[in-house]
Amino acid sequence: MYYVFFLFLFVFCTLGSSAQTVHELPFASRNNVLEFAIENSATLSLEDVSVTATDVPPWLQVEPQSRTIGQISGGRIASARFSLSVEQSASVGQEHRISMTVRAASGMSWKKDLLISVAPPTSFELFQNYPNPFNPTTTIEYQLAAESAVQIRIYDLLGREIGLLVDGRQPAGSHRALWDAGRQSSGMYFYELLAEEAGGNQTVIRRAMMLLK
């Protein structure tokens, strides 16, 4: 879980641009905390203040989408807390901008941007195919901790290679491949992930699956 604290200073003037921190969220993580704080530096109170997250990428879940704060007296700070959950389909290592819009009962609104990125997975993984048993197609999911040259191969029970599903470089993150075994007979098969990083380190993982016709 990652904790983000973001302070928005309310002033009666245009806010100048400045360098922003990029907050890195863990890959495929749940319930990361975003606390968005608003300081009312004016003397007048802000009434019925709310904060809404917009421009949210489809792989990021923000709960709730909008949070009501209420009144913020002059010179006081109030905060709204959100939960951020990252789906496996997230793009790794890229900056994404979330907009946080603050509205008050007066009709005035202000918007600040929050920059986030998603960290690579911490390990190489080859997951159990689904469905399993299957007929005749199945999905194979895997994740890469770093950009790698990747091969996904299929073997029969005797160890003979009968298919090459993936062969090329892929970025860190979550991936999937589909195998159509329509021409194969029922029985046990094996699928293998071979991932070679730029430095030459190799990861090899093999799993079994069952074709039932």
Buried (B, 14 or more C-beta within 10 A) or exposed (E): EBEBEBEBEBEEEEEEEEEEEEBBBBBBBEEBEBEBBBBBEBEEBBEEBBBBBEEBBEBBBBEEEBBEBEBBEEEEBBBBEBBBBBBBEBBBEEEBEBEBBBBBEEEEEBBBEBEBBBBBBEEBBBBEBEEBEBEEEBBBBBBBBBBBBBBBBBBBEEEEEBBEBBEEEBBBBBBBBEBEBEEBEEEEBBBBBBBBBEEEEEBEBEBEBBBEE
